[in-house]
Structure formats: C-alpha cells, structure tokens
Amino acid sequence: MLQHFLTLLDLDKAQLQQLLQRAVELKAMRAAGEDHPYFKSRTMGMIFDKSSTRTRVSFEAAMAQFGGHAIFLSPRDTQLGRGEPIEDTARVLSRMVDIIMIRTYAHSTLESFAANSKVPVINALTDLYHPCQLLADMQTFIEHRGPIKGRTIAWIGDGNNMCHSYINAARQFDFQLRIATPKGYEPDAEIMQAAGDLVSLCHDPKAAVEGAAMVSTDVWASMGQEEEQTKRRQAFADFQVTQDLMRLADKEALFMHCLPAHRGEEVAAEIIDGPQSVVWDQAENRLHSQKALIELLLKQKSA
C-alpha cells in the first residue's frame, strides 16, 4: 500500500520513533562529512502554492545530499496556475517523479492530490497541518532534553495548523499539551477532541506555561491573514512569550518557534535570542528529519 505523509497520524508511533532516531544518525553523518547518496537518479517534485525559505531549502538540500534531484514548481511555472485540475496534475507528475511534496492552502487540495498520485506525497504545510515542522521540533527536544514522553508542553498563540500538529504530536509522542489562545482563536474542536485528556485548552498563557518543559509559539497572522494583522495584534497582545512568562515554566524549559518570527509581537527578542531558545537547531533539523522521512517513504515505495 502506498504510504503518504499528510499528517503525523499517517505513521504509527514506532515508525515516528525510528524516523527521529534515523534523523539524528543522518545529522551526525553529515557533520562527519560522510556522504550518503542513497537515492541517485531519484527525483522529488516540489509544488509551492505558498512561498517558503526553510521548506524549499531543506527539501532541495535533502535530495541533493541523497544524490537525487528536486524540481521546484510554483503556480506561475505550471498549468496549475492556469486552472488544471489538481487530480490531473497528480496523475501526470507522479508518473515522472519518485516522490512529491506540496505546500498549499486547503488541506483538501493535498488530499485530492495524494488520492490520485502513484508516488508518496508529503504535506509541506496546509491550512490545517504542518507535520514536517513537528518532526523537527520533536527531534530538537530529544536532542536537548531526552524523551518527550510524559513531559508538559505549552503552545501559546493561535490555534492554527502548527497548533493542530502539536495536538497530533501529543497523541503520537505521549506528552501533555497545554494550549493557550485568545477567545475566538481556538484550535479545531474535532482535532482537539480526538486527543482526549492529552490536551487541555485555556485562555491564560500563564496557566499553560506553568512548569512546562517547552514553550512554543508562532506568528499572530500567518500567510493569507495579513488583512487581519491589526485585529490580531489587539487580540493576541497578552500572548507574547516574554521573560516573565518563561519564568513560570520549568527552569530548564526550551523555547521553540517555527519561524519566521516577529520580535516584539509573539515573542520578545531576549527570549528568541536568549539561552533558552533552540530555534536555530529546530530550523536546521527540518533538513535532517525530512531526510529521514524521504528515506522512509522511498524505501517503502521500493519494497
């Protein structure tokens, strides 16, 4: 059966643990200068409806380090920009490349593409989920603090695609997730309900952060929400991750942010640039965890 990676729930818990262990190994291999061209002549198609820095560079570098190749495709470069059905694009591209990643708006677009693809499809971000970022976040926590199982993690800010992926991560990695959002910006109720008592929701960031082993946040207005910037800045004013807020967390708590960050909005400069911040390791680990994911999916495709 063809394996896709549309959400964290598409892999089981054992697969995810093995993937993160492999990501650490691949990171060490690259640091040691050990070549690993496991996928010579393999090609990844990269479909971008949304712009990106980390996603494009990490996937493109991953394929290069594997000895393969990545093809960047934006709407202005393809027939998608002229209204070709996503299903038709999937049927054609998946006959030409070995694996495809998509960064798009509607999650339903990704699902339609995957349903018509002959090769593995990776979710590189949709309006509902950002699972590749969570692979990097989990790898980063493990590298700095060991197993995340049983720990308490705080999400501060918007109940967005990152928040939804943290909810799924709580299910898959068995940690407690406390979410603090302004009223009216809560995560999807069904996604939360599926996580049961692993996830709790409040509107007080102080309560969410109390004793947490890690605090994570995101921008207040994501791509496509720029027109809401003023309204959101007012709604989220009390949800900035500051030194005072971080003092309520565990004394060894880590700070994470998926980037890009707006210092002085969702996070104070002294936090993201301070000793508790691991955002640069987190950003780098997009490369290594995605390499482990690509390897997993291509090996399963060949099996």
C-alpha positions in Angstrom: 0.0 0.0 0.0 1.3 3.4 -1.0 2.4 5.4 2.1 1.8 9.2 2.2 2.7 11.7 5.0 -0.2 14.1 5.2 -0.4 14.3 9.0 1.6 12.9 11.8 -1.1 10.2 12.2 -0.1 8.6 8.9 2.8 6.9 10.6 2.5 4.8 13.7 4.3 5.6 17.0 7.1 3.1 16.3 7.7 4.5 12.8 7.9 8.0 14.2 10.4 7.0 16.9 12.5 5.2 14.3 12.3 8.1 12.0 13.7 10.5 14.7 16.4 8.2 15.6 17.4 8.0 11.9 17.3 11.8 11.6 19.8 12.0 14.4 22.0 9.5 12.6 21.8 11.3 9.3 22.7 14.6 11.0 25.8 13.0 12.5 26.8 11.6 9.2 26.5 15.0 7.5 28.5 16.6 10.3 31.2 14.0 9.9 31.4 14.6 6.2 30.2 11.1 5.4 28.4 11.0 2.0 25.1 9.2 1.8 23.9 9.2 -1.8 21.3 6.6 -1.3 18.9 7.9 -3.9 20.9 8.6 -7.0 18.7 9.4 -10.0 15.6 9.8 -7.8 13.6 13.0 -8.3 11.3 15.0 -6.0 8.6 17.3 -7.3 8.1 20.3 -5.1 4.8 22.1 -5.5 4.6 25.5 -3.8 1.4 27.4 -3.7 2.8 29.3 -0.7 6.3 30.8 -0.6 8.9 29.5 1.8 12.5 29.7 2.9 13.1 26.7 5.2 10.8 24.3 3.5 12.2 24.8 0.0 15.9 24.8 1.0 15.6 21.8 3.4 13.8 19.6 0.9 16.0 20.6 -2.0 19.2 20.2 0.0 17.9 16.8 1.3 17.5 15.4 -2.2 20.9 16.8 -3.2 22.6 15.2 -0.2 20.9 11.9 -1.1 22.4 12.2 -4.6 19.0 12.9 -6.2 17.3 16.0 -7.6 14.4 18.3 -6.7 12.3 20.3 -9.1 10.7 23.5 -7.8 7.2 24.2 -9.2 5.1 27.3 -8.5 1.7 28.2 -9.9 3.3 30.6 -12.4 5.6 27.8 -13.7 2.9 25.1 -14.2 -0.5 24.5 -15.6 -1.9 24.6 -12.1 -1.7 28.4 -12.4 -4.0 28.2 -15.5 -6.6 26.1 -13.8 -5.6 22.5 -14.5 -7.4 20.2 -12.0 -5.2 19.1 -9.1 -6.1 15.5 -9.9 -4.8 15.7 -13.4 -1.5 17.3 -12.2 -1.1 14.4 -9.7 -1.7 11.8 -12.3 0.9 13.2 -14.6 3.6 14.3 -12.2 3.5 11.0 -10.2 4.4 9.2 -13.5 7.5 11.3 -13.8 9.0 11.7 -10.3 9.6 9.4 -7.4 8.1 11.5 -4.5 6.2 14.8 -4.2 5.9 17.4 -1.6 3.2 20.1 -1.6 2.9 23.4 0.3 -0.6 24.7 -0.3 -3.6 26.4 1.3 -6.6 24.0 1.6 -5.8 20.6 3.1 -8.4 19.1 0.8 -6.2 20.1 -2.1 -3.4 17.9 -0.7 -5.8 15.0 0.0 -7.1 15.2 -3.6 -3.5 15.2 -5.0 -2.5 12.2 -2.8 -5.6 10.2 -3.8 -4.5 10.5 -7.4 -0.8 10.1 -7.0 1.2 6.9 -7.8 4.1 8.0 -5.5 4.4 9.2 -1.9 3.1 12.6 -1.1 4.4 14.8 1.7 2.5 17.6 3.4 4.9 20.6 3.5 2.1 22.8 5.0 -1.6 23.3 4.6 -4.1 25.4 6.4 -4.8 22.5 8.8 -1.4 20.9 9.5 2.3 21.3 9.3 3.6 17.8 10.3 7.2 18.2 8.9 7.8 21.0 11.3 6.7 18.8 14.2 9.2 16.2 13.2 12.0 18.8 13.5 10.5 20.1 16.8 10.4 16.6 18.3 14.0 15.8 17.2 15.2 19.1 18.7 13.6 18.4 22.1 15.0 14.9 22.2 18.5 16.2 21.4 18.4 18.8 24.1 16.3 17.1 26.8 15.8 13.4 26.0 12.5 11.6 25.7 9.4 13.9 25.4 7.0 11.2 26.6 5.2 12.3 29.8 6.5 15.9 29.6 4.3 19.0 29.6 4.5 21.2 26.5 2.8 24.7 26.2 1.5 26.1 23.0 0.9 29.9 23.2 -1.0 31.8 20.5 -3.1 30.9 17.5 -5.0 27.6 17.2 -3.6 27.2 13.7 -2.0 24.5 11.6 1.0 24.4 13.9 -1.3 24.0 17.0 -3.2 21.2 15.2 0.1 19.4 14.5 1.2 19.8 18.2 -2.1 18.2 19.1 -1.4 15.2 16.9 2.2 15.1 18.2 0.8 14.8 21.8 -1.1 11.8 20.6 1.8 10.2 18.8 4.6 11.0 21.3 2.5 10.8 24.5 3.1 14.2 26.1 0.7 16.6 27.8 -0.1 19.6 25.7 -1.5 22.8 27.2 -2.9 25.3 24.7 -3.5 29.0 25.5 -5.3 31.0 22.8 -7.3 34.2 22.8 -11.0 33.6 22.7 -12.2 33.1 19.2 -8.8 31.7 18.0 -9.1 28.2 19.5 -8.0 25.1 17.5 -10.4 22.8 15.6 -12.7 21.2 18.2 -12.7 17.8 16.5 -8.9 17.6 16.3 -8.7 18.5 20.0 -11.4 16.0 21.0 -9.5 13.2 19.3 -6.6 13.8 21.6 -8.6 13.2 24.7 -7.0 14.1 28.0 -3.6 14.6 26.5 -4.6 18.1 25.5 -6.1 21.0 27.5 -7.2 24.4 26.4 -7.3 27.7 28.3 -7.2 31.4 27.6 -4.5 32.2 30.1 -0.9 31.8 28.9 0.4 31.9 32.5 -1.6 28.8 33.3 -0.5 27.0 30.2 3.2 27.7 30.8 3.3 26.8 34.5 6.1 24.1 34.9 6.2 23.3 31.2 9.3 21.7 29.7 9.0 23.6 26.5 7.1 26.6 25.2 6.3 27.0 21.6 4.6 29.8 19.6 4.0 31.1 16.0 3.3 34.4 14.3 0.0 36.0 15.1 -1.0 36.4 11.5 0.0 33.6 9.0 0.3 33.9 5.3 -3.1 34.8 3.9 -4.1 36.6 7.1 -2.3 39.9 6.6 -5.5 41.8 6.3 -6.3 40.7 9.9 -3.0 42.0 11.3 -4.4 44.9 13.3 -7.3 42.9 14.7 -5.0 40.0 15.6 -2.4 42.2 17.2 -5.0 43.5 19.6 -6.5 40.1 20.3 -3.0 38.5 21.0 -1.5 41.4 22.9 -1.4 39.4 26.2 0.0 36.3 24.5 3.6 37.4 23.8 6.2 35.0 25.1 8.3 37.2 27.4 10.9 36.7 30.2 8.2 37.0 32.8 6.1 34.2 31.1 9.1 31.9 30.6 10.0 32.3 34.3 6.8 30.4 35.1 7.9 27.4 33.0 10.4 24.8 34.2 13.8 26.3 34.9 15.3 24.3 32.1 12.4 24.9 29.7 13.2 25.3 26.0 11.7 27.9 23.7 10.7 27.0 20.1 9.3 28.9 17.1 8.8 27.5 13.6 9.9 30.8 12.1 9.8 33.4 10.6 9.5 35.3 13.8 8.3 38.8 14.6 10.3 40.0 17.6 8.2 42.3 19.8 5.0 40.6 18.7 4.6 36.9 19.5 8.0 36.7 21.2 10.3 39.1 22.9 13.7 39.5 21.4 15.5 38.5 24.6 13.7 35.1 24.5 14.2 34.1 20.9 17.8 35.3 21.0 18.4 34.1 24.6 19.8 30.9 26.1 16.5 29.0 26.3 15.9 29.3 22.6 16.7 26.4 20.4 15.0 27.8 17.2 18.2 27.6 15.1 18.7 23.9 15.9 15.0 23.5 15.3 15.3 25.1 11.9 18.3 23.0 10.9 16.5 19.9 12.0 14.0 20.4 9.2 16.7 19.1 6.9 17.6 16.0 8.9 14.1 14.9 9.9 12.8 15.4 6.4 15.7 13.3 5.0 14.7 10.5 7.4 11.1 10.9 6.2 12.1 10.8 2.5 14.2 7.8 3.1 11.3 6.0 4.9 8.8 6.8 2.1 11.1 5.9 -0.8 12.2 2.7 0.8 8.6 1.7 1.3 7.8 2.6 -2.3 10.6 0.3 -3.5 9.6 -2.6 -1.2 
